[in-house]
Amino acid sequence: MLVSPRTSRRLAIAALCLASLIVCCGLAWWQWERFASASGTFQNLGYVLQWPLFGLFPAFMFWRIRQLRHKADEDGTAEAETPEEVKPAPPRRIERAVAPPVEDDDELAAYNRYLAELNTRDQQSS
């Protein structure tokens, strides 16, 4: 019997979801044992409640992705965005405003001229 790649992928995802649930339920049991021990705290009890939710999360995400794909197929949005029709936007050059140099302070003016020269060199090299 030949299994299609789509079916084998779904089986792999289902197996991963089941393994996740089993591992997380095991961790919840371990936290329950810690809570029941003499050194157990309410933090351990909180983990008992959290681990099964962590285990169910991959199954929820698989279900949610399937729902979104089904909705996109019904709306026809999946066919409208083919790679031929979607073109990337051209890159934009961002212009920076350069403040006029302050001439009151000679040292500051020399530093600003130096920065302007570095900016000019950088613009010419790129």
DRENFISE-395461 format. One line per field, with one value per residue (C-alpha): residue number from 1; residue in three letters; y, x, z. Coordinates in nm, 2 decimals, always signed. Each point is the difference from the previous one (the first is absolute). Layout:
// DRENFISE-395461
num	[NUM / ...]
residuo	[ALA / ...]
Y	[Y / ...]
X	[X / ...]
Z	[Z / ...]
END
This chain:
// DRENFISE-395461
num	[1 / 2 / 3 / 4 / 5 / 6 / 7 / 8 / 9 / 10 / 11 / 12 / 13 / 14 / 15 / 16 / 17 / 18 / 19 / 20 / 21 / 22 / 23 / 24 / 25 / 26 / 27 / 28 / 29 / 30 / 31 / 32 / 33 / 34 / 35 / 36 / 37 / 38 / 39 / 40 / 41 / 42 / 43 / 44 / 45 / 46 / 47 / 48 / 49 / 50 / 51 / 52 / 53 / 54 / 55 / 56 / 57 / 58 / 59 / 60 / 61 / 62 / 63 / 64 / 65 / 66 / 67 / 68 / 69 / 70 / 71 / 72 / 73 / 74 / 75 / 76 / 77 / 78 / 79 / 80 / 81 / 82 / 83 / 84 / 85 / 86 / 87 / 88 / 89 / 90 / 91 / 92 / 93 / 94 / 95 / 96 / 97 / 98 / 99 / 100 / 101 / 102 / 103 / 104 / 105 / 106 / 107 / 108 / 109 / 110 / 111 / 112 / 113 / 114 / 115 / 116 / 117 / 118 / 119 / 120 / 121 / 122 / 123 / 124 / 125 / 126]
residuo	[MET / LEU / VAL / SER / PRO / ARG / THR / SER / ARG / ARG / LEU / ALA / ILE / ALA / ALA / LEU / CYS / LEU / ALA / SER / LEU / ILE / VAL / CYS / CYS / GLY / LEU / ALA / TRP / TRP / GLN / TRP / GLU / ARG / PHE / ALA / SER / ALA / SER / GLY / THR / PHE / GLN / ASN / LEU / GLY / TYR / VAL / LEU / GLN / TRP / PRO / LEU / PHE / GLY / LEU / PHE / PRO / ALA / PHE / MET / PHE / TRP / ARG / ILE / ARG / GLN / LEU / ARG / HIS / LYS / ALA / ASP / GLU / ASP / GLY / THR / ALA / GLU / ALA / GLU / THR / PRO / GLU / GLU / VAL / LYS / PRO / ALA / PRO / PRO / ARG / ARG / ILE / GLU / ARG / ALA / VAL / ALA / PRO / PRO / VAL / GLU / ASP / ASP / ASP / GLU / LEU / ALA / ALA / TYR / ASN / ARG / TYR / LEU / ALA / GLU / LEU / ASN / THR / ARG / ASP / GLN / GLN / SER / SER]
Y	[+0.00 / +0.33 / +0.30 / +0.35 / +0.26 / +0.21 / -0.29 / -0.10 / +0.37 / +0.00 / -0.32 / +0.13 / +0.32 / -0.21 / -0.22 / +0.31 / +0.14 / -0.32 / -0.04 / +0.36 / -0.07 / -0.32 / +0.16 / +0.31 / -0.22 / -0.19 / +0.32 / +0.10 / -0.33 / +0.06 / +0.35 / -0.15 / -0.25 / +0.30 / +0.19 / -0.30 / -0.04 / +0.17 / +0.27 / +0.07 / +0.35 / +0.17 / +0.08 / -0.38 / +0.00 / +0.28 / -0.21 / -0.29 / +0.22 / +0.15 / -0.31 / -0.15 / +0.33 / +0.01 / -0.35 / +0.10 / +0.31 / -0.18 / -0.16 / +0.33 / +0.17 / -0.28 / +0.04 / +0.38 / -0.01 / -0.24 / +0.23 / +0.31 / -0.19 / -0.12 / +0.35 / +0.13 / -0.26 / +0.10 / +0.37 / -0.07 / +0.20 / -0.29 / +0.00 / +0.38 / +0.04 / -0.21 / +0.08 / +0.14 / +0.27 / +0.10 / +0.23 / +0.13 / +0.37 / +0.18 / +0.10 / +0.35 / +0.23 / +0.19 / +0.35 / +0.14 / +0.36 / +0.16 / +0.28 / +0.31 / +0.03 / +0.23 / +0.25 / +0.16 / -0.28 / -0.06 / -0.35 / -0.10 / +0.14 / -0.20 / -0.31 / +0.05 / +0.06 / -0.33 / -0.18 / +0.15 / -0.11 / -0.36 / +0.00 / +0.11 / -0.27 / -0.26 / +0.11 / -0.01 / -0.35 / -0.15]
X	[+0.00 / +0.15 / -0.05 / +0.00 / +0.24 / -0.28 / -0.14 / +0.34 / +0.06 / -0.33 / +0.08 / +0.34 / -0.16 / -0.26 / +0.27 / +0.20 / -0.31 / -0.07 / +0.36 / -0.01 / -0.32 / +0.15 / +0.33 / -0.18 / -0.24 / +0.30 / +0.15 / -0.33 / +0.00 / +0.35 / -0.10 / -0.30 / +0.24 / +0.22 / -0.31 / -0.11 / +0.35 / +0.10 / +0.20 / -0.28 / -0.12 / -0.30 / +0.24 / +0.01 / -0.38 / +0.00 / +0.23 / -0.24 / -0.27 / +0.24 / +0.17 / -0.31 / -0.08 / +0.36 / -0.06 / -0.33 / +0.15 / +0.16 / -0.34 / -0.18 / +0.25 / -0.05 / -0.38 / +0.03 / +0.22 / -0.24 / -0.29 / +0.18 / +0.10 / -0.36 / -0.13 / +0.26 / -0.10 / -0.37 / +0.07 / +0.22 / +0.29 / +0.24 / -0.03 / +0.01 / +0.35 / +0.21 / +0.38 / -0.04 / -0.25 / +0.17 / +0.30 / +0.23 / +0.01 / +0.31 / +0.25 / -0.04 / +0.29 / -0.05 / +0.13 / +0.14 / -0.02 / +0.34 / -0.01 / +0.19 / +0.33 / +0.02 / +0.28 / +0.01 / +0.22 / +0.31 / +0.06 / -0.36 / +0.01 / +0.32 / -0.16 / -0.31 / +0.21 / +0.19 / -0.34 / -0.12 / +0.32 / -0.05 / -0.36 / +0.11 / +0.26 / -0.25 / -0.26 / +0.26 / +0.12 / -0.35]
Z	[+0.00 / -0.11 / +0.22 / -0.14 / +0.13 / +0.13 / +0.20 / +0.13 / +0.11 / +0.18 / +0.17 / +0.11 / +0.14 / +0.18 / +0.15 / +0.11 / +0.16 / +0.18 / +0.11 / +0.13 / +0.20 / +0.15 / +0.10 / +0.15 / +0.19 / +0.14 / +0.11 / +0.16 / +0.19 / +0.12 / +0.12 / +0.18 / +0.18 / +0.10 / +0.13 / +0.20 / +0.16 / +0.32 / -0.19 / -0.25 / -0.06 / -0.17 / -0.29 / -0.07 / +0.00 / -0.25 / -0.23 / +0.04 / -0.16 / -0.27 / -0.14 / -0.16 / -0.16 / -0.14 / -0.14 / -0.17 / -0.16 / -0.31 / -0.08 / +0.04 / -0.24 / -0.25 / +0.02 / -0.02 / -0.31 / -0.17 / +0.08 / -0.15 / -0.31 / -0.05 / +0.04 / -0.25 / -0.25 / +0.04 / -0.04 / -0.31 / +0.14 / -0.04 / -0.38 / -0.03 / +0.14 / -0.24 / -0.02 / -0.35 / +0.11 / +0.32 / -0.07 / +0.27 / +0.06 / -0.12 / +0.27 / +0.12 / +0.08 / +0.33 / -0.02 / +0.32 / +0.10 / +0.08 / +0.25 / -0.10 / +0.18 / +0.30 / -0.06 / +0.35 / +0.14 / -0.21 / +0.14 / -0.06 / -0.35 / -0.08 / +0.13 / -0.21 / -0.31 / +0.08 / +0.03 / -0.33 / -0.17 / +0.14 / -0.12 / -0.35 / -0.02 / +0.12 / -0.26 / -0.28 / +0.10 / +0.00]
END
